[in-house]
């Protein structure tokens, strides 16, 4: 599947993906959970422009892959796939093997067209995906109780598109969104299973690798 190169093409592809109903993924046995993250230089002017240097990293177990490149588009909410999609795909494909399920630092169905980068990347890679972010894009919902593993729904126009998830007591909850071939219950269980700290381990390792690459390390 080819990444769209302009806004009109991306909108059409997002609408197609949002309407798709592939069979949901069901975990079984020893599930390999990966994570991916993009880092950009500090001190960028504005929110980011096309051509910005970028370091995308993917992590799976002890393996980490980093892909250095450039943003394909400026930053614009709802159009993140234009800016980061090809970078993340390249990093994930550079791993020795693909994960069974991938955590993505991006939204999934919490999106104007219900098909954010986390869902789009899963379709391109043909992998189940879960969006994990620090805050919602458009959805709203109250925080869950301060109990480990407590969820609370996030709704957009009355539809549940994700959930807050308390991965650690006393810390701000994360936003978890079901992406490609993923339902919310499975997404929450998967994130909790790999979260020894607030941020899920595979995503934290990918973030660290991307930031080290940015720093020249």
ABEGO torsion letter per residue (X at the ends): XBBBABAAAAAAAAAAAAABBBBBBBBBEBBBBBBBBBBBBBGBBEAEBBGBBBBBBBBBEABBBBBBBBBABBBBBGAAAAAAAAAAAAAAAABABBBABBBBBBBBABBAAGBBAAAAAAAAAGBBBBBBBABBAABBEBBBBBBBGBBBBBBBGGBBAEBBBBABBGBBBBBBBBBBGBBAAAAAAAAAAABABABBAAAAAAAAAAAAAAAGX
